[in-house]
Every structure is written in C-alpha cells, then in structure tokens.
Amino acid sequence: MLVSHLQLNNGFSRACRNRQQDFCCLFLHDEPPSLSDISPRDKPWDKHRNNSDKVAKHYAGSDFHRYSERMTFCSELLDFTLKPIDDESYALKLSSARFCRVRHCPVCQWKRSLVWKAKAYKVLPQIVEKYPKHRWLFVTLTQRNCKITELRETIKLMNDAFKRMTKLEDFPAIGWLKSVEVTRGKDGSAHPHFHCLLMVPSSYFGGNYLKQAEWVAMWRKCLRLDYDPILDVQAIKKGSQPMQLVSELLKYCTKESDMTVDREWLLELTRQMHKLRAIATGGVLKEYLKALEDEPEDLIHVDGEEKEAIATEEDKTHLFFG
Ligand SMILES: [Zn+2]
C-alpha cells in the first residue's frame, strides 16, 4: 500500500493539502474537491459543515460570539486513514479531527447522534436477549407550542410530568428511553416534544392494555393541562426488535433547517437549552443505556459494525409497527 494517510482541509473553499505525493491525482481539479468528491459515503459532512457555517454566522456578534469562533475551526482538518477494501481499492476512515462541541453545531450534533446510535445498536440486542418476551412501544408526547422564551420552563414542566407518569400504577413500562426534540413553529414559537421508547411486559397486550384515549388522559393529568394534548403511541410488532426506532429516538435535538432560518430564534434556543439534558433513561433500561445521557467523549470513532448498521437503518423509510 503506497498511501496510508491523508489530511483534508474541510473548509471547502480553502485549498486542500495533501501530505503524500501519491495523492496528487486527487487534486487535479480546477476547484478544491469537497470531501464527498473523494469519499462519496462521507457526503453528509458537506451538508452539516455548510449548516455549521450558517449557524456560526448567526452566533457572530451575539452573546455567543465565542461559539462562532469555535465553530469556525470545527472539523476544519480531518485526518483520514486509508483502509483497503480489496486488492485495488481503498476507503477513507476518519482517524482524527478537532470538534468544537458547541451544542447546536450541526457537525457536532450529527456526530454525537451517530455515537449515541452506535451505542444503542450495541446494547439493545443484549436487552432483547435478557427480556425476550417483553414488547416495545414508541410514544411521542407533546403539548401546545410555547413562546421560545418559555421553552426552558416548559421542558422542565414536561420532565416533571413524565416523572410523575412513570410513577403511576397504570404506567405500563418497566424501562424507558426519552429524548427531547424542539421544532420551530411557523410563527416563531417552539414545539418541545418527547420521543420515548418504552419496554412493557407482554401482559400489556392482555389485560393491561391502554387505549390511545387513556394515554392522552394520563399525560394530560400528569402535565396538569386543561386540554387534551396530542400524543402518539405505536407498538412494535411482536418479535420485532426496538433497533428500528433508534434513528428516530437519537437523531437530533433541533433540525438544522430550524437553526439556520431565524437568527433570533436560534439565539434564544441556545439560551433556553443551556445545559438541559437531551436524553434520559429509566427503569430497567437505565443500567444498559445510561451512557447515552452524557456527552460522548469520542466523536470520531464509530465502530465498523455499528456504523454499517446505522447506514443501513438510515436508508429505511418504513418503521414496522404492528
Ligand atoms: Zn462543531
């Protein structure tokens, strides 16, 4: 193998530097190549990096100017190692990079989600093996949109309500994973909601089954609302694994298009979400999935097998509910 290492400048308008003569062929373009030119499977880098530039621009000159500075250098230099695929071809594997770790940086948010997904893919089969008869529900809990300036308080109330719900006798799950998503309403409001994976005993589908209306009533009571909130409950088919829900559960806290469209909304979102935890686990799932509650230290290495699983799973457009 002639070439073992390549360093790419990931600021796409800047010149790419090659550390090995053997790579000159890659740089005979009129324009510096984007990462996806060289490694098509890394196309998402381009998209997230472009959105990071937009978010950094919004932060520039604001209370969060220092985030803007950090984001400018986020993942600017990526070190890749060449891994042989067969006798004639190689694939690029990220070996080192510097990430800014700003919470709302699209690149870091994406990498964090990949690491979380990889961890979940590794652990969920162990849980299924230990609890083979248990079933899985995917529940989305919402309430009416709030002002973006009231987001923090609203999420806190929702967290308290969720805690109350898990303590109710009627609450059927013995383990859960909950993630927070915030979307932007067209009128500039905020729509915080929870995506939850719940593990229930098989008896849930016998005498302990809760109808949709009963779930709504329970959530309404716990959240102390004077209206019926929108709530969605889906059961995963018997015998199907919960892994199919990972992409929906651990995707992102706020989608990139919502963060780039409105500067003032992003700045307030940043203030409101400061140090609020995005993922919580409980019950018997806590011991398996607790690591997902923390910011991953390593944003670079996603093990091969899990990464393949993520790639396959991201291609899926259908979830298999029964
Ligand atoms: Zn970053």
py3Dmol code that shows the C-alpha trace and the ligand (Angstrom):
import py3Dmol

protein = """\
ATOM      1  CA  MET A   1       0.000   0.000   0.000  1.00  0.00           C
ATOM      2  CA  LEU A   2       1.628   3.206  -1.156  1.00  0.00           C
ATOM      3  CA  VAL A   3      -0.529   5.617   0.734  1.00  0.00           C
ATOM      4  CA  SER A   4      -1.655   5.181   4.261  1.00  0.00           C
ATOM      5  CA  HIS A   5      -2.711   8.609   5.374  1.00  0.00           C
ATOM      6  CA  LEU A   6      -4.404  11.685   4.063  1.00  0.00           C
ATOM      7  CA  GLN A   7      -5.208  15.008   5.621  1.00  0.00           C
ATOM      8  CA  LEU A   8      -8.060  17.041   4.235  1.00  0.00           C
ATOM      9  CA  ASN A   9      -8.922  20.624   4.869  1.00  0.00           C
ATOM     10  CA  ASN A  10     -12.640  20.528   5.472  1.00  0.00           C
ATOM     11  CA  GLY A  11     -13.207  24.253   4.876  1.00  0.00           C
ATOM     12  CA  PHE A  12     -14.247  23.561   1.331  1.00  0.00           C
ATOM     13  CA  SER A  13     -13.365  26.901  -0.172  1.00  0.00           C
ATOM     14  CA  ARG A  14      -9.850  26.612   1.164  1.00  0.00           C
ATOM     15  CA  ALA A  15      -7.108  24.746  -0.560  1.00  0.00           C
ATOM     16  CA  CYS A  16      -6.780  21.071   0.185  1.00  0.00           C
ATOM     17  CA  ARG A  17      -3.397  19.942   1.335  1.00  0.00           C
ATOM     18  CA  ASN A  18      -2.060  16.523   0.600  1.00  0.00           C
ATOM     19  CA  ARG A  19       0.632  15.091   2.765  1.00  0.00           C
ATOM     20  CA  GLN A  20       1.525  12.270   0.389  1.00  0.00           C
ATOM     21  CA  GLN A  21       2.782  12.662  -3.149  1.00  0.00           C
ATOM     22  CA  ASP A  22       0.765   9.673  -4.186  1.00  0.00           C
ATOM     23  CA  PHE A  23      -2.402  11.626  -3.700  1.00  0.00           C
ATOM     24  CA  CYS A  24      -1.629  14.298  -6.270  1.00  0.00           C
ATOM     25  CA  CYS A  25      -4.071  12.673  -8.640  1.00  0.00           C
ATOM     26  CA  LEU A  26      -6.875  13.596  -6.319  1.00  0.00           C
ATOM     27  CA  PHE A  27      -6.161  17.300  -6.597  1.00  0.00           C
ATOM     28  CA  LEU A  28      -6.036  17.797 -10.336  1.00  0.00           C
ATOM     29  CA  HIS A  29      -9.407  19.508 -10.278  1.00  0.00           C
ATOM     30  CA  ASP A  30      -9.850  23.174 -11.144  1.00  0.00           C
ATOM     31  CA  GLU A  31     -11.536  23.632  -7.773  1.00  0.00           C
ATOM     32  CA  PRO A  32     -10.504  22.045  -4.485  1.00  0.00           C
ATOM     33  CA  PRO A  33     -12.565  18.887  -4.109  1.00  0.00           C
ATOM     34  CA  SER A  34     -15.207  18.545  -1.474  1.00  0.00           C
ATOM     35  CA  LEU A  35     -14.969  15.628   0.876  1.00  0.00           C
ATOM     36  CA  SER A  36     -17.801  13.870  -0.912  1.00  0.00           C
ATOM     37  CA  ASP A  37     -15.847  14.046  -4.206  1.00  0.00           C
ATOM     38  CA  ILE A  38     -13.157  11.947  -2.627  1.00  0.00           C
ATOM     39  CA  SER A  39     -15.269   9.790  -0.370  1.00  0.00           C
ATOM     40  CA  PRO A  40     -18.915   9.604  -1.525  1.00  0.00           C
ATOM     41  CA  ARG A  41     -20.006   7.851   1.657  1.00  0.00           C
ATOM     42  CA  ASP A  42     -18.939  10.977   3.568  1.00  0.00           C
ATOM     43  CA  LYS A  43     -21.355  13.229   1.681  1.00  0.00           C
ATOM     44  CA  PRO A  44     -23.200  14.190   4.920  1.00  0.00           C
ATOM     45  CA  TRP A  45     -20.059  16.056   6.059  1.00  0.00           C
ATOM     46  CA  ASP A  46     -20.595  18.638   3.330  1.00  0.00           C
ATOM     47  CA  LYS A  47     -24.201  19.298   4.317  1.00  0.00           C
ATOM     48  CA  HIS A  48     -23.544  19.533   8.057  1.00  0.00           C
ATOM     49  CA  ARG A  49     -20.409  21.617   7.561  1.00  0.00           C
ATOM     50  CA  ASN A  50     -22.314  24.103   5.380  1.00  0.00           C
ATOM     51  CA  ASN A  51     -25.022  24.427   8.028  1.00  0.00           C
ATOM     52  CA  SER A  52     -22.358  24.878  10.710  1.00  0.00           C
ATOM     53  CA  ASP A  53     -21.074  27.873   8.776  1.00  0.00           C
ATOM     54  CA  LYS A  54     -24.609  29.330   8.759  1.00  0.00           C
ATOM     55  CA  VAL A  55     -25.111  28.776  12.494  1.00  0.00           C
ATOM     56  CA  ALA A  56     -21.661  30.242  13.220  1.00  0.00           C
ATOM     57  CA  LYS A  57     -22.668  33.357  11.264  1.00  0.00           C
ATOM     58  CA  HIS A  58     -25.790  33.722  13.429  1.00  0.00           C
ATOM     59  CA  TYR A  59     -23.665  33.499  16.581  1.00  0.00           C
ATOM     60  CA  ALA A  60     -21.136  36.067  15.335  1.00  0.00           C
ATOM     61  CA  GLY A  61     -21.509  39.372  17.178  1.00  0.00           C
ATOM     62  CA  SER A  62     -24.051  37.933  19.654  1.00  0.00           C
ATOM     63  CA  ASP A  63     -23.725  36.916  23.306  1.00  0.00           C
ATOM     64  CA  PHE A  64     -22.491  33.624  21.888  1.00  0.00           C
ATOM     65  CA  HIS A  65     -19.730  35.087  19.734  1.00  0.00           C
ATOM     66  CA  ARG A  66     -17.222  32.684  21.270  1.00  0.00           C
ATOM     67  CA  TYR A  67     -19.276  29.768  19.893  1.00  0.00           C
ATOM     68  CA  SER A  68     -18.948  31.296  16.455  1.00  0.00           C
ATOM     69  CA  GLU A  69     -15.162  31.357  16.826  1.00  0.00           C
ATOM     70  CA  ARG A  70     -15.025  27.754  17.978  1.00  0.00           C
ATOM     71  CA  MET A  71     -17.314  26.588  15.202  1.00  0.00           C
ATOM     72  CA  THR A  72     -15.201  28.226  12.534  1.00  0.00           C
ATOM     73  CA  PHE A  73     -12.476  25.713  13.278  1.00  0.00           C
ATOM     74  CA  CYS A  74     -14.775  22.760  13.959  1.00  0.00           C
ATOM     75  CA  SER A  75     -13.711  19.735  11.914  1.00  0.00           C
ATOM     76  CA  GLU A  76     -11.649  22.000   9.695  1.00  0.00           C
ATOM     77  CA  LEU A  77      -8.848  19.478   9.470  1.00  0.00           C
ATOM     78  CA  LEU A  78      -9.801  15.878   9.108  1.00  0.00           C
ATOM     79  CA  ASP A  79      -7.232  13.121   9.217  1.00  0.00           C
ATOM     80  CA  PHE A  80      -8.133  10.024   7.288  1.00  0.00           C
ATOM     81  CA  THR A  81      -6.509   6.641   7.169  1.00  0.00           C
ATOM     82  CA  LEU A  82      -6.845   4.542   4.062  1.00  0.00           C
ATOM     83  CA  LYS A  83      -8.333   1.126   4.681  1.00  0.00           C
ATOM     84  CA  PRO A  84      -8.060  -1.451   1.908  1.00  0.00           C
ATOM     85  CA  ILE A  85     -11.434  -2.750   0.666  1.00  0.00           C
ATOM     86  CA  ASP A  86      -9.897  -5.248  -1.776  1.00  0.00           C
ATOM     87  CA  ASP A  87      -6.668  -5.599  -3.794  1.00  0.00           C
ATOM     88  CA  GLU A  88      -7.340  -2.478  -5.834  1.00  0.00           C
ATOM     89  CA  SER A  89      -9.442  -0.054  -3.839  1.00  0.00           C
ATOM     90  CA  TYR A  90      -9.389   1.728  -0.535  1.00  0.00           C
ATOM     91  CA  ALA A  91     -11.862   3.505   1.677  1.00  0.00           C
ATOM     92  CA  LEU A  92     -11.193   6.557   3.815  1.00  0.00           C
ATOM     93  CA  LYS A  93     -11.665   6.184   7.528  1.00  0.00           C
ATOM     94  CA  LEU A  94     -11.630   9.215   9.817  1.00  0.00           C
ATOM     95  CA  SER A  95      -8.767   8.850  12.267  1.00  0.00           C
ATOM     96  CA  SER A  96      -8.638  12.241  13.940  1.00  0.00           C
ATOM     97  CA  ALA A  97     -10.359  15.614  13.879  1.00  0.00           C
ATOM     98  CA  ARG A  98     -10.984  18.552  16.146  1.00  0.00           C
ATOM     99  CA  PHE A  99     -14.618  19.235  17.011  1.00  0.00           C
ATOM    100  CA  CYS A 100     -15.909  22.463  18.578  1.00  0.00           C
ATOM    101  CA  ARG A 101     -18.503  20.662  20.767  1.00  0.00           C
ATOM    102  CA  VAL A 102     -20.848  23.648  20.649  1.00  0.00           C
ATOM    103  CA  ARG A 103     -24.225  22.110  21.420  1.00  0.00           C
ATOM    104  CA  HIS A 104     -26.039  23.456  18.371  1.00  0.00           C
ATOM    105  CA  CYS A 105     -23.163  22.980  15.925  1.00  0.00           C
ATOM    106  CA  PRO A 106     -24.710  20.849  13.129  1.00  0.00           C
ATOM    107  CA  VAL A 107     -21.479  18.864  12.610  1.00  0.00           C
ATOM    108  CA  CYS A 108     -21.107  18.056  16.310  1.00  0.00           C
ATOM    109  CA  GLN A 109     -24.826  17.364  16.737  1.00  0.00           C
ATOM    110  CA  TRP A 110     -24.654  14.897  13.839  1.00  0.00           C
ATOM    111  CA  LYS A 111     -21.514  13.169  15.127  1.00  0.00           C
ATOM    112  CA  ARG A 112     -22.964  12.981  18.644  1.00  0.00           C
ATOM    113  CA  SER A 113     -26.095  11.353  17.259  1.00  0.00           C
ATOM    114  CA  LEU A 114     -24.003   8.783  15.337  1.00  0.00           C
ATOM    115  CA  VAL A 115     -22.100   7.863  18.500  1.00  0.00           C
ATOM    116  CA  TRP A 116     -25.334   7.563  20.506  1.00  0.00           C
ATOM    117  CA  LYS A 117     -26.887   5.416  17.790  1.00  0.00           C
ATOM    118  CA  ALA A 118     -23.849   3.153  17.681  1.00  0.00           C
ATOM    119  CA  LYS A 119     -24.027   2.690  21.450  1.00  0.00           C
ATOM    120  CA  ALA A 120     -27.749   1.910  21.308  1.00  0.00           C
ATOM    121  CA  TYR A 121     -27.215  -0.605  18.487  1.00  0.00           C
ATOM    122  CA  LYS A 122     -24.633  -2.366  20.561  1.00  0.00           C
ATOM    123  CA  VAL A 123     -26.688  -2.558  23.744  1.00  0.00           C
ATOM    124  CA  LEU A 124     -30.319  -3.042  22.641  1.00  0.00           C
ATOM    125  CA  PRO A 125     -29.796  -6.654  21.432  1.00  0.00           C
ATOM    126  CA  GLN A 126     -28.476  -7.526  24.914  1.00  0.00           C
ATOM    127  CA  ILE A 127     -31.693  -6.166  26.452  1.00  0.00           C
ATOM    128  CA  VAL A 128     -33.829  -8.090  23.961  1.00  0.00           C
ATOM    129  CA  GLU A 129     -31.907 -11.240  24.838  1.00  0.00           C
ATOM    130  CA  LYS A 130     -32.458 -10.712  28.546  1.00  0.00           C
ATOM    131  CA  TYR A 131     -36.158  -9.784  28.174  1.00  0.00           C
ATOM    132  CA  PRO A 132     -37.233 -11.833  25.140  1.00  0.00           C
ATOM    133  CA  LYS A 133     -40.953 -11.721  25.915  1.00  0.00           C
ATOM    134  CA  HIS A 134     -41.218  -8.013  26.545  1.00  0.00           C
ATOM    135  CA  ARG A 135     -42.657  -5.713  23.918  1.00  0.00           C
ATOM    136  CA  TRP A 136     -41.719  -2.211  22.814  1.00  0.00           C
ATOM    137  CA  LEU A 137     -43.759   0.960  22.386  1.00  0.00           C
ATOM    138  CA  PHE A 138     -42.783   4.177  20.658  1.00  0.00           C
ATOM    139  CA  VAL A 139     -44.604   7.085  22.271  1.00  0.00           C
ATOM    140  CA  THR A 140     -44.488  10.749  21.285  1.00  0.00           C
ATOM    141  CA  LEU A 141     -45.626  13.146  23.996  1.00  0.00           C
ATOM    142  CA  THR A 142     -46.454  16.711  23.093  1.00  0.00           C
ATOM    143  CA  GLN A 143     -48.220  19.774  24.308  1.00  0.00           C
ATOM    144  CA  ARG A 144     -49.183  23.056  22.668  1.00  0.00           C
ATOM    145  CA  ASN A 145     -46.410  25.251  21.326  1.00  0.00           C
ATOM    146  CA  CYS A 146     -44.903  27.725  23.739  1.00  0.00           C
ATOM    147  CA  LYS A 147     -43.064  31.008  23.305  1.00  0.00           C
ATOM    148  CA  ILE A 148     -39.393  30.352  22.615  1.00  0.00           C
ATOM    149  CA  THR A 149     -38.653  32.487  25.695  1.00  0.00           C
ATOM    150  CA  GLU A 150     -40.632  29.986  27.796  1.00  0.00           C
ATOM    151  CA  LEU A 151     -39.013  26.864  26.369  1.00  0.00           C
ATOM    152  CA  ARG A 152     -36.800  26.056  29.339  1.00  0.00           C
ATOM    153  CA  GLU A 153     -39.639  26.306  31.822  1.00  0.00           C
ATOM    154  CA  THR A 154     -41.940  24.282  29.538  1.00  0.00           C
ATOM    155  CA  ILE A 155     -39.413  21.439  29.150  1.00  0.00           C
ATOM    156  CA  LYS A 156     -38.905  21.393  32.911  1.00  0.00           C
ATOM    157  CA  LEU A 157     -42.671  21.060  33.456  1.00  0.00           C
ATOM    158  CA  MET A 158     -42.793  18.276  30.849  1.00  0.00           C
ATOM    159  CA  ASN A 159     -39.898  16.476  32.544  1.00  0.00           C
ATOM    160  CA  ASP A 160     -41.669  16.695  35.908  1.00  0.00           C
ATOM    161  CA  ALA A 161     -44.868  15.414  34.297  1.00  0.00           C
ATOM    162  CA  PHE A 162     -43.016  12.492  32.722  1.00  0.00           C
ATOM    163  CA  LYS A 163     -41.513  11.587  36.085  1.00  0.00           C
ATOM    164  CA  ARG A 164     -44.981  11.683  37.652  1.00  0.00           C
ATOM    165  CA  MET A 165     -46.314   9.470  34.875  1.00  0.00           C
ATOM    166  CA  THR A 166     -43.615   6.800  35.358  1.00  0.00           C
ATOM    167  CA  LYS A 167     -44.648   6.537  39.000  1.00  0.00           C
ATOM    168  CA  LEU A 168     -48.336   5.924  38.298  1.00  0.00           C
ATOM    169  CA  GLU A 169     -49.672   2.444  38.892  1.00  0.00           C
ATOM    170  CA  ASP A 170     -51.193   2.428  35.406  1.00  0.00           C
ATOM    171  CA  PHE A 171     -47.921   3.295  33.699  1.00  0.00           C
ATOM    172  CA  PRO A 172     -47.132   0.049  31.893  1.00  0.00           C
ATOM    173  CA  ALA A 173     -43.389   0.354  31.130  1.00  0.00           C
ATOM    174  CA  ILE A 174     -40.630  -1.136  33.249  1.00  0.00           C
ATOM    175  CA  GLY A 175     -37.915   0.671  31.318  1.00  0.00           C
ATOM    176  CA  TRP A 176     -37.695   3.726  29.083  1.00  0.00           C
ATOM    177  CA  LEU A 177     -35.505   5.979  26.998  1.00  0.00           C
ATOM    178  CA  LYS A 178     -36.689   9.551  26.421  1.00  0.00           C
ATOM    179  CA  SER A 179     -35.258  12.166  24.083  1.00  0.00           C
ATOM    180  CA  VAL A 180     -36.260  15.804  23.676  1.00  0.00           C
ATOM    181  CA  GLU A 181     -36.856  17.396  20.314  1.00  0.00           C
ATOM    182  CA  VAL A 182     -37.647  21.067  19.747  1.00  0.00           C
ATOM    183  CA  THR A 183     -39.029  22.239  16.429  1.00  0.00           C
ATOM    184  CA  ARG A 184     -39.757  25.801  15.354  1.00  0.00           C
ATOM    185  CA  GLY A 185     -43.373  26.800  14.785  1.00  0.00           C
ATOM    186  CA  LYS A 186     -44.067  28.879  11.680  1.00  0.00           C
ATOM    187  CA  ASP A 187     -44.965  31.807  13.945  1.00  0.00           C
ATOM    188  CA  GLY A 188     -41.581  31.634  15.713  1.00  0.00           C
ATOM    189  CA  SER A 189     -42.917  29.637  18.658  1.00  0.00           C
ATOM    190  CA  ALA A 190     -41.281  26.451  19.949  1.00  0.00           C
ATOM    191  CA  HIS A 191     -42.685  22.948  19.906  1.00  0.00           C
ATOM    192  CA  PRO A 192     -40.942  20.798  22.506  1.00  0.00           C
ATOM    193  CA  HIS A 193     -41.873  17.125  22.475  1.00  0.00           C
ATOM    194  CA  PHE A 194     -40.572  13.832  23.795  1.00  0.00           C
ATOM    195  CA  HIS A 195     -39.832  10.689  21.817  1.00  0.00           C
ATOM    196  CA  CYS A 196     -39.931   7.679  24.124  1.00  0.00           C
ATOM    197  CA  LEU A 197     -39.026   4.051  23.773  1.00  0.00           C
ATOM    198  CA  LEU A 198     -40.926   2.068  26.381  1.00  0.00           C
ATOM    199  CA  MET A 199     -40.393  -1.565  27.312  1.00  0.00           C
ATOM    200  CA  VAL A 200     -43.592  -3.214  28.532  1.00  0.00           C
ATOM    201  CA  PRO A 201     -44.311  -6.741  29.791  1.00  0.00           C
ATOM    202  CA  SER A 202     -46.220  -8.950  27.346  1.00  0.00           C
ATOM    203  CA  SER A 203     -49.214  -8.723  29.712  1.00  0.00           C
ATOM    204  CA  TYR A 204     -49.680  -5.135  28.433  1.00  0.00           C
ATOM    205  CA  PHE A 205     -51.356  -6.648  25.383  1.00  0.00           C
ATOM    206  CA  GLY A 206     -53.562  -8.759  27.645  1.00  0.00           C
ATOM    207  CA  GLY A 207     -55.492  -7.133  30.445  1.00  0.00           C
ATOM    208  CA  ASN A 208     -53.256  -4.080  30.953  1.00  0.00           C
ATOM    209  CA  TYR A 209     -53.637  -2.524  27.531  1.00  0.00           C
ATOM    210  CA  LEU A 210     -54.110   1.255  27.402  1.00  0.00           C
ATOM    211  CA  LYS A 211     -56.156   2.745  24.611  1.00  0.00           C
ATOM    212  CA  GLN A 212     -54.970   5.925  22.895  1.00  0.00           C
ATOM    213  CA  ALA A 213     -57.564   7.983  24.816  1.00  0.00           C
ATOM    214  CA  GLU A 214     -56.292   6.550  28.100  1.00  0.00           C
ATOM    215  CA  TRP A 215     -52.722   7.511  27.268  1.00  0.00           C
ATOM    216  CA  VAL A 216     -53.902  11.049  26.440  1.00  0.00           C
ATOM    217  CA  ALA A 217     -55.818  11.262  29.730  1.00  0.00           C
ATOM    218  CA  MET A 218     -52.790  10.053  31.695  1.00  0.00           C
ATOM    219  CA  TRP A 219     -50.397  12.552  30.049  1.00  0.00           C
ATOM    220  CA  ARG A 220     -52.927  15.361  30.418  1.00  0.00           C
ATOM    221  CA  LYS A 221     -53.314  14.633  34.119  1.00  0.00           C
ATOM    222  CA  CYS A 222     -49.557  14.432  34.728  1.00  0.00           C
ATOM    223  CA  LEU A 223     -48.934  17.650  32.791  1.00  0.00           C
ATOM    224  CA  ARG A 224     -51.882  19.306  34.562  1.00  0.00           C
ATOM    225  CA  LEU A 225     -53.352  20.630  31.328  1.00  0.00           C
ATOM    226  CA  ASP A 226     -56.869  21.885  30.727  1.00  0.00           C
ATOM    227  CA  TYR A 227     -56.980  20.395  27.192  1.00  0.00           C
ATOM    228  CA  ASP A 228     -56.177  17.041  25.540  1.00  0.00           C
ATOM    229  CA  PRO A 229     -52.583  17.058  24.314  1.00  0.00           C
ATOM    230  CA  ILE A 230     -51.584  15.346  21.078  1.00  0.00           C
ATOM    231  CA  LEU A 231     -49.959  12.015  21.786  1.00  0.00           C
ATOM    232  CA  ASP A 232     -48.967   9.130  19.545  1.00  0.00           C
ATOM    233  CA  VAL A 233     -48.487   5.523  20.652  1.00  0.00           C
ATOM    234  CA  GLN A 234     -47.194   2.816  18.356  1.00  0.00           C
ATOM    235  CA  ALA A 235     -46.439  -0.759  19.303  1.00  0.00           C
ATOM    236  CA  ILE A 236     -43.604  -2.566  17.613  1.00  0.00           C
ATOM    237  CA  LYS A 237     -44.733  -5.847  16.097  1.00  0.00           C
ATOM    238  CA  LYS A 238     -44.327  -8.895  18.266  1.00  0.00           C
ATOM    239  CA  GLY A 239     -40.926 -10.439  17.647  1.00  0.00           C
ATOM    240  CA  SER A 240     -39.539  -7.248  16.048  1.00  0.00           C
ATOM    241  CA  GLN A 241     -36.590  -5.516  17.585  1.00  0.00           C
ATOM    242  CA  PRO A 242     -36.549  -1.982  19.003  1.00  0.00           C
ATOM    243  CA  MET A 243     -33.441  -1.120  16.971  1.00  0.00           C
ATOM    244  CA  GLN A 244     -35.609   0.174  14.124  1.00  0.00           C
ATOM    245  CA  LEU A 245     -36.585   3.124  16.347  1.00  0.00           C
ATOM    246  CA  VAL A 246     -33.061   4.227  17.111  1.00  0.00           C
ATOM    247  CA  SER A 247     -32.824   6.695  14.235  1.00  0.00           C
ATOM    248  CA  GLU A 248     -36.000   8.470  15.334  1.00  0.00           C
ATOM    249  CA  LEU A 249     -35.065   8.475  19.016  1.00  0.00           C
ATOM    250  CA  LEU A 250     -31.482   9.623  18.766  1.00  0.00           C
ATOM    251  CA  LYS A 251     -31.481  11.825  15.697  1.00  0.00           C
ATOM    252  CA  TYR A 252     -31.006  15.435  16.805  1.00  0.00           C
ATOM    253  CA  CYS A 253     -32.462  17.853  19.294  1.00  0.00           C
ATOM    254  CA  THR A 254     -33.340  20.531  16.730  1.00  0.00           C
ATOM    255  CA  LYS A 255     -33.219  20.027  12.999  1.00  0.00           C
ATOM    256  CA  GLU A 256     -30.641  22.052  11.130  1.00  0.00           C
ATOM    257  CA  SER A 257     -33.142  23.920   8.945  1.00  0.00           C
ATOM    258  CA  ASP A 258     -34.812  25.286  12.104  1.00  0.00           C
ATOM    259  CA  MET A 259     -31.476  26.510  13.461  1.00  0.00           C
ATOM    260  CA  THR A 260     -30.380  28.246  10.282  1.00  0.00           C
ATOM    261  CA  VAL A 261     -33.611  30.003   9.270  1.00  0.00           C
ATOM    262  CA  ASP A 262     -34.052  32.521  12.108  1.00  0.00           C
ATOM    263  CA  ARG A 263     -31.118  34.096  13.971  1.00  0.00           C
ATOM    264  CA  GLU A 264     -33.112  35.423  16.943  1.00  0.00           C
ATOM    265  CA  TRP A 265     -34.868  32.072  17.412  1.00  0.00           C
ATOM    266  CA  LEU A 266     -31.525  30.238  17.419  1.00  0.00           C
ATOM    267  CA  LEU A 267     -30.011  32.657  19.959  1.00  0.00           C
ATOM    268  CA  GLU A 268     -32.980  32.237  22.297  1.00  0.00           C
ATOM    269  CA  LEU A 269     -32.976  28.458  21.772  1.00  0.00           C
ATOM    270  CA  THR A 270     -29.317  28.433  22.804  1.00  0.00           C
ATOM    271  CA  ARG A 271     -30.110  30.425  25.965  1.00  0.00           C
ATOM    272  CA  GLN A 272     -33.110  28.272  26.837  1.00  0.00           C
ATOM    273  CA  MET A 273     -31.469  24.895  26.238  1.00  0.00           C
ATOM    274  CA  HIS A 274     -28.259  25.658  28.127  1.00  0.00           C
ATOM    275  CA  LYS A 275     -27.227  22.515  29.981  1.00  0.00           C
ATOM    276  CA  LEU A 276     -30.655  20.913  29.612  1.00  0.00           C
ATOM    277  CA  ARG A 277     -30.238  17.185  29.172  1.00  0.00           C
ATOM    278  CA  ALA A 278     -31.464  15.840  25.826  1.00  0.00           C
ATOM    279  CA  ILE A 279     -31.707  12.158  26.730  1.00  0.00           C
ATOM    280  CA  ALA A 280     -32.915  10.424  29.880  1.00  0.00           C
ATOM    281  CA  THR A 281     -33.210   6.747  30.726  1.00  0.00           C
ATOM    282  CA  GLY A 282     -35.093   4.977  33.475  1.00  0.00           C
ATOM    283  CA  GLY A 283     -36.278   1.727  34.973  1.00  0.00           C
ATOM    284  CA  VAL A 284     -34.509  -1.445  33.919  1.00  0.00           C
ATOM    285  CA  LEU A 285     -33.116   0.243  30.777  1.00  0.00           C
ATOM    286  CA  LYS A 286     -31.060   2.679  32.810  1.00  0.00           C
ATOM    287  CA  GLU A 287     -28.223   0.274  33.560  1.00  0.00           C
ATOM    288  CA  TYR A 288     -27.875  -0.528  29.844  1.00  0.00           C
ATOM    289  CA  LEU A 289     -28.425   2.878  28.278  1.00  0.00           C
ATOM    290  CA  LYS A 290     -27.224   5.355  30.901  1.00  0.00           C
ATOM    291  CA  ALA A 291     -24.161   6.206  28.808  1.00  0.00           C
ATOM    292  CA  LEU A 292     -26.493   7.931  26.338  1.00  0.00           C
ATOM    293  CA  GLU A 293     -27.293  10.600  28.928  1.00  0.00           C
ATOM    294  CA  ASP A 294     -23.822  12.056  28.698  1.00  0.00           C
ATOM    295  CA  GLU A 295     -21.996  13.951  26.012  1.00  0.00           C
ATOM    296  CA  PRO A 296     -19.818  11.384  24.190  1.00  0.00           C
ATOM    297  CA  GLU A 297     -16.122  11.998  24.669  1.00  0.00           C
ATOM    298  CA  ASP A 298     -15.086  10.449  21.385  1.00  0.00           C
ATOM    299  CA  LEU A 299     -16.874  11.914  18.373  1.00  0.00           C
ATOM    300  CA  ILE A 300     -14.568  10.273  15.865  1.00  0.00           C
ATOM    301  CA  HIS A 301     -14.680   6.551  16.184  1.00  0.00           C
ATOM    302  CA  VAL A 302     -17.909   4.802  15.377  1.00  0.00           C
ATOM    303  CA  ASP A 303     -17.144   1.102  15.269  1.00  0.00           C
ATOM    304  CA  GLY A 304     -17.413  -0.557  11.879  1.00  0.00           C
ATOM    305  CA  GLU A 305     -20.294  -2.894  12.542  1.00  0.00           C
ATOM    306  CA  GLU A 306     -22.482  -0.325  14.200  1.00  0.00           C
ATOM    307  CA  LYS A 307     -21.685   2.254  11.569  1.00  0.00           C
ATOM    308  CA  GLU A 308     -22.804  -0.154   8.860  1.00  0.00           C
ATOM    309  CA  ALA A 309     -25.982  -0.782  10.823  1.00  0.00           C
ATOM    310  CA  ILE A 310     -26.604   2.963  11.057  1.00  0.00           C
ATOM    311  CA  ALA A 311     -26.050   3.426   7.333  1.00  0.00           C
ATOM    312  CA  THR A 312     -28.467   0.628   6.530  1.00  0.00           C
ATOM    313  CA  GLU A 313     -31.002   1.842   9.017  1.00  0.00           C
ATOM    314  CA  GLU A 314     -30.862   5.433   7.778  1.00  0.00           C
ATOM    315  CA  ASP A 315     -31.837   4.209   4.343  1.00  0.00           C
ATOM    316  CA  LYS A 316     -35.035   2.750   5.706  1.00  0.00           C
ATOM    317  CA  THR A 317     -38.139   4.784   5.192  1.00  0.00           C
ATOM    318  CA  HIS A 318     -40.616   2.499   6.925  1.00  0.00           C
ATOM    319  CA  LEU A 319     -40.990   1.582  10.522  1.00  0.00           C
ATOM    320  CA  PHE A 320     -42.566  -1.725  11.300  1.00  0.00           C
ATOM    321  CA  PHE A 321     -45.368  -1.246  13.750  1.00  0.00           C
ATOM    322  CA  GLY A 322     -47.968  -3.868  14.449  1.00  0.00           C
TER     323      GLY A 322
END
"""
ligand_1 = """\
1
ZN
Zn -18.739 21.526 15.944
"""
view = py3Dmol.view(width=600, height=400)
view.addModel(protein, "pdb")
view.setStyle({"model": 0}, {"cartoon": {"style": "trace"}})
view.addModel(ligand_1, "xyz")
view.setStyle({"model": 1}, {"stick": {}})
view.zoomTo()
view.show()
